[in-house]
C-alpha cells in the first residue's frame, strides 16, 4: 500500500519492448536504497515489482494489461516519473490509501497559474465520476490530491509549489495523459451497498 506522497522524481533510462510486455530500467537514488528483488515501487502511481537492482537503478516488467490501462506505455528514455516506496505498518498516512492499481487514464485539459498555486483541470473518463467528489481524495500520477471541483467529465486540483517542483505534475501540459486511481473506499462502499439499494430503487419505480 502507498500513500500518494511522492518521494522523488526518477527517470527512465532504458525501455525494452517485449512481445506482450515492456521492461523498464529506472533511476531513483532514494527509492533504490536497500531495494531488493520482489520489492514494490510505485511508478507514476502504478505498483511495479523490482526485478533487478544495481546502484541507483532498478528494472521492472510491465505486462500488457498495465500498459493498456495506464500511461506507462507512453514512457520513453528520459521521461521523468514519480517514485514512491510502500508505506510501513505504523507509519503516518500523509496522503490517503493508495493501492497502485490505476483505474484509468485522464488528460490534462488546462492549467491556470496564480501567485502561490496552480489550478489544473483533468478529464474524467466515463464510469469514474461517481467516485470523485468535491474535497475528496484522488491519485494523479501517484500523487495524493484533494479534488477542488468535480464535474460530470472532469475534475480540478490545486497544486502548491512543492508539488509543482517535486513531481511530474509540474511539467505536465494540456494533452498529456495522467494515471488516475480513485478512492478505494468509495468503490467498496458502492459494492457493499449495491445489492441492498437495488430493491428500494425498483420499488420506487413501481
C-alpha positions as CSV (number, residue, x, y, z in Angstrom):
1,X,0.0,0.0,0.0
2,X,1.1,3.6,-0.8
3,X,0.0,7.0,0.5
4,X,0.5,9.1,-2.6
5,X,3.3,11.1,-1.1
6,X,6.0,11.1,-3.9
7,X,9.5,10.5,-2.6
8,X,11.5,11.6,-5.6
9,X,11.4,12.3,-9.3
10,X,13.0,9.4,-11.1
11,X,14.0,8.9,-14.8
12,X,13.5,6.2,-17.4
13,X,17.0,5.1,-18.5
14,X,16.1,2.2,-20.8
15,X,13.0,0.6,-22.3
16,X,12.9,-2.9,-23.8
17,X,9.8,-3.8,-25.7
18,X,8.8,-7.5,-25.3
19,X,6.1,-9.4,-27.2
20,X,3.4,-8.8,-24.6
21,X,5.1,-6.6,-22.1
22,X,7.8,-4.0,-21.6
23,X,10.8,-3.9,-19.3
24,X,11.8,-0.5,-17.8
25,X,15.1,0.5,-16.2
26,X,14.6,3.4,-13.9
27,X,17.0,5.6,-11.9
28,X,15.9,6.6,-8.4
29,X,18.7,7.0,-5.8
30,X,16.3,7.3,-2.8
31,X,13.8,4.5,-3.6
32,X,16.5,2.1,-4.6
33,X,18.3,2.4,-1.3
34,X,18.1,-1.0,0.3
35,X,15.8,-2.3,-2.6
36,X,15.8,-6.0,-3.4
37,X,14.2,-8.4,-5.8
38,X,10.5,-8.6,-5.3
39,X,10.1,-5.2,-3.6
40,X,7.3,-2.9,-4.8
41,X,7.8,0.6,-6.1
42,X,5.1,2.9,-7.4
43,X,5.9,4.5,-10.8
44,X,3.6,7.3,-11.7
45,X,1.0,5.6,-9.4
46,X,1.5,2.1,-10.8
47,X,2.7,-0.5,-8.4
48,X,5.6,-2.3,-10.1
49,X,7.9,-5.1,-8.8
50,X,11.6,-4.8,-8.7
51,X,13.2,-7.4,-10.9
52,X,16.8,-6.3,-10.7
53,X,18.6,-3.7,-8.7
54,X,22.0,-2.2,-9.3
55,X,23.4,1.0,-7.8
56,X,20.8,3.8,-8.2
57,X,18.8,1.9,-10.8
58,X,16.2,-0.9,-10.9
59,X,14.3,-2.8,-13.6
60,X,10.6,-3.7,-13.6
61,X,8.5,-5.7,-16.0
62,X,5.2,-4.2,-17.1
63,X,2.6,-6.6,-18.6
64,X,0.2,-5.7,-21.4
65,X,-2.8,-5.2,-19.1
66,X,-0.9,-2.5,-17.2
67,X,0.4,-0.8,-20.4
68,X,-3.2,-0.7,-21.7
69,X,-4.8,0.6,-18.5
70,X,-2.1,3.2,-17.7
71,X,0.1,5.8,-19.3
72,X,3.3,3.8,-18.8
73,X,3.2,2.7,-22.4
74,X,4.0,6.3,-23.5
75,X,7.2,6.5,-21.4
76,X,10.5,6.8,-23.3
77,X,14.1,7.1,-22.3
78,X,14.5,10.4,-20.4
79,X,10.9,10.5,-19.2
80,X,10.6,11.7,-15.6
81,X,8.4,9.7,-13.3
82,X,7.1,9.9,-9.7
83,X,8.5,7.3,-7.4
84,X,7.3,6.1,-4.0
85,X,8.1,3.1,-1.9
86,X,5.3,1.3,0.0
87,X,4.3,2.7,3.4
88,X,5.2,0.6,6.5
89,X,2.8,-0.5,9.2
90,X,2.5,2.2,11.9
91,X,3.8,4.9,9.6
92,X,2.0,8.2,9.3
93,X,-0.6,8.2,6.5
94,X,0.4,11.5,4.9
95,X,-1.9,11.2,1.9
96,X,-4.6,8.6,1.6
97,X,-4.9,4.9,1.0
98,X,-3.4,4.3,-2.5
99,X,-3.2,0.8,-3.9
100,X,-1.1,1.5,-7.0
101,X,-3.8,0.0,-9.2
102,X,-4.7,2.5,-11.9
103,X,-8.4,2.8,-12.8
104,X,-8.0,4.7,-16.0
105,X,-6.1,7.5,-17.8
106,X,-7.2,11.1,-17.8
107,X,-5.8,14.0,-19.8
108,X,-4.7,17.4,-18.6
109,X,-7.2,19.9,-20.1
110,X,-5.9,23.2,-18.9
111,X,-3.6,24.9,-16.3
112,X,-4.4,28.2,-14.6
113,X,-1.3,29.5,-12.7
114,X,-1.6,32.0,-9.8
115,X,0.9,33.6,-7.4
116,X,1.0,30.8,-4.9
117,X,-0.6,27.7,-6.6
118,X,-1.9,26.4,-9.9
119,X,-5.3,25.0,-10.8
120,X,-5.2,22.0,-13.1
121,X,-8.3,20.7,-14.9
122,X,-8.2,17.0,-15.8
123,X,-10.6,15.0,-17.9
124,X,-12.5,12.2,-16.1
125,X,-13.2,9.1,-18.1
126,X,-16.8,7.7,-18.1
127,X,-17.6,5.5,-15.2
128,X,-15.3,7.2,-12.7
129,X,-17.2,10.4,-12.0
130,X,-19.4,8.7,-9.4
131,X,-16.3,8.1,-7.2
132,X,-15.0,11.6,-7.4
133,X,-16.4,14.2,-5.0
134,X,-15.6,17.8,-4.1
135,X,-12.9,17.8,-1.3
136,X,-12.5,14.0,-1.7
137,X,-9.2,12.3,-2.5
138,X,-7.8,11.2,-5.8
139,X,-4.5,9.9,-7.0
140,X,-3.0,11.6,-10.1
141,X,0.2,10.0,-11.5
142,X,0.8,8.6,-8.0
143,X,0.2,11.9,-6.2
144,X,-2.4,12.1,-3.5
145,X,-4.5,15.2,-4.1
146,X,-7.7,16.8,-2.9
147,X,-10.5,17.4,-5.5
148,X,-11.4,21.1,-5.8
149,X,-14.3,20.8,-8.2
150,X,-15.9,17.6,-9.5
151,X,-17.8,17.8,-12.8
152,X,-19.5,15.0,-14.9
153,X,-16.4,14.5,-17.1
154,X,-13.7,16.4,-15.4
155,X,-12.2,17.5,-12.0
156,X,-9.8,20.1,-10.9
157,X,-7.0,20.1,-8.4
158,X,-4.9,22.8,-6.8
159,X,-1.2,22.3,-6.8
160,X,1.1,24.0,-4.3
161,X,4.7,25.0,-5.2
162,X,6.2,21.9,-3.5
163,X,4.0,19.6,-5.6
164,X,4.9,21.5,-8.8
165,X,8.6,21.3,-8.1
166,X,8.9,17.7,-6.8
167,X,6.5,15.8,-9.1
168,X,5.8,15.3,-12.8
169,X,2.6,17.4,-12.3
170,X,4.8,20.5,-12.5
171,X,5.7,19.7,-16.1
172,X,2.5,18.1,-17.5
173,X,1.0,20.1,-20.3
174,X,-2.6,20.2,-21.8
175,X,-3.0,17.0,-23.8
176,X,-0.6,15.0,-21.6
177,X,-2.0,11.7,-20.1
178,X,-2.1,11.1,-16.4
179,X,-2.8,7.9,-14.4
180,X,-5.9,8.1,-12.2
181,X,-6.8,6.0,-9.1
182,X,-10.0,6.8,-7.3
183,X,-10.6,6.3,-3.6
184,X,-10.8,2.6,-2.9
185,X,-13.2,3.2,0.0
186,X,-15.8,4.6,-2.4
187,X,-15.6,1.5,-4.6
188,X,-16.0,-0.8,-1.7
189,X,-19.0,1.1,-0.3
190,X,-20.7,1.0,-3.7
191,X,-20.1,-2.7,-3.9
192,X,-21.4,-3.4,-0.4
193,X,-24.5,-1.3,-0.8
194,X,-25.3,-2.1,-4.4
195,X,-27.4,-5.2,-3.8
196,X,-29.1,-3.6,-0.8
197,X,-30.0,-0.4,-2.7
198,X,-31.4,-2.3,-5.7
199,X,-34.8,-3.4,-4.2
200,X,-35.7,0.0,-2.9
201,X,-34.9,1.6,-6.3
202,X,-37.1,-1.0,-8.0
203,X,-39.9,-0.3,-5.6
204,X,-39.7,3.4,-6.3
205,X,-40.4,2.8,-10.0
206,X,-43.5,0.7,-9.4
